Amino acid sequence: MLTLADLSPGSSARVVDVLGEDGLAARIMEMGIIEGELIKVLGMAPLGDPMDLEVQGYRLSLRKNEARRVTVTRDSVSSPVA
């Protein structure tokens, strides 16, 4: 199972599911990370945490432990982000 935390900068993926039914899962979905959405990984902090992402036209940061809750499938058109 591939998660958002497994992706590297410049890659894209589609959200399959947000795991869990707690407050954290609800908060992740409220940020626009919902089934079918395309997510681009823009970069990582110097130590790899948090991740800088683009979803629904805006940028957000997620910690790796939060990103592990998001299962994804690699997008067929992944290109480096300039």
C-alpha positions, 0 to 999 in steps of 0.5 A: 500500500503506497502512502503520501509519505512514500512519495518524493518531491516532483511526483504526483499521485491520486488519493485513494483513501484517508485511513481512520475515522478520527479527528485527524482523518477529518482534518485531512479531508477538510484540507481537500485531501479527498478520494480522487484528488491529485496531489503534487509533492513540491518539496520536503523540509531539510530533515524530510518532515513536513512535506510541502504539497499542492492540492486543489490549487493551494499549498499545504504542509503535512507531517509524515505521520499525517501523510502516512494516513493517506493512501495513494496511487501514482498519477500517470503523468508525474513531472518534476515541479519547477 
